[in-house]
Amino acid sequence: MLPTLLTIAGLILLYLFFYYATGSLVLKLIPGPVSSVPFRFILGFFVYFFLFTVVTLPLKFTLQPLSLLSGLWAGVLILISAAFLITGAPHLKAALSSVKVFLSGRGKYVLAALLALILIQVVWFNLNDETYAIWDQSYYLGDTATSLYTNTISQYNPYTGRILDFLNTEYLLETYQNHGSVMCQLFSVHPMIENLTVMASVVIILYQLLFYEIGMLLFHNNRCKSILLVFFLFLLNVFSFNLYTPAEFLMIRPSEGKTILAVLIIPALFYLFLCAAQKPGPRSGWVYSFLVILGSFGLNMSSIFMIPFEISALYLPLSLKKRSPRILGQYLLCLLPCIFFAALYVITKNYWIIYTGR
């Protein structure tokens, strides 16, 4: 039992390190109005999965073995880690000094409260044996497991274990479950542990960090009020179960792609829109919105249809109010990835069938 718990904790920390390292490298290349520690995790998460999608899709389309993808991705992770450690080393002393100053005041109480809220919710979920969406859960676990144990990339039916005649066109562009297979192969972890415990915990953690950042923006960097926002959202999610809150997804099935869309992708784009609206400029939040959009399609295919509605509802009224062609241009640039992936989805679903050679 103890070795399993240590493995789970180690993988969660390792995932968070990769997200933080990726986010820090992006912020170093594209500095902008937001550079806080929670935001580095959030931005890094999306850029990380965009990179994984870029690496995965060519191998998936050409029916390459999972072991090749695992080897390539291990190389990418080593490069990300090395680049982060090399570029971050000169600033490590200054960063540690900033942390020390932060913790010497009221900061330590804020950090303790945030960590406590995160820990409570992670433990709460992992002690909950409720299974709500059996078919969805079976798909994610089945695809991860069959790919892992057959050394293929989504070539088997996740429900029956039989090889497919052709790759599933509905989920062809989705690479989230392929990432689970890769990490299970690299670290010798069971798919249920990787998906239902590690990734579920990671999504819960990122959700808390994201809404803490939203609170910091709405309450003008007041940490206490931001913590209260996270706390009241916790109460809302625990004691509500309806279509108008993320409780159903977050507290029962946080590891699924549609949950990531509901609790991370949509709120992240809203947060970045607020940043862009408050601090308009050439390096405003829309650049990071573009990166989030790029990373969203591999996480959940519904992003192709949901994101255009969200950014249209946000940026079009803003551009009309400000009478700003620049904001309209930013909106159109953010639409380009949606149009590209929508076109690719139509092509792969109706015209380009990838047969497995059965």
Salt bridges, closest charged atoms under 4 A:
ASP136 OD2 - ARG253 NH1 3.12
ASP136 OD2 - LYS258 NZ 3.07
ASP165 OD1 - ARG358 NH1 3.23
GLU170 OE2 - LYS349 NZ 2.45
GLU248 OE2 - ARG253 NH2 2.94
GLU256 OE1 - ARG253 NH1 3.28
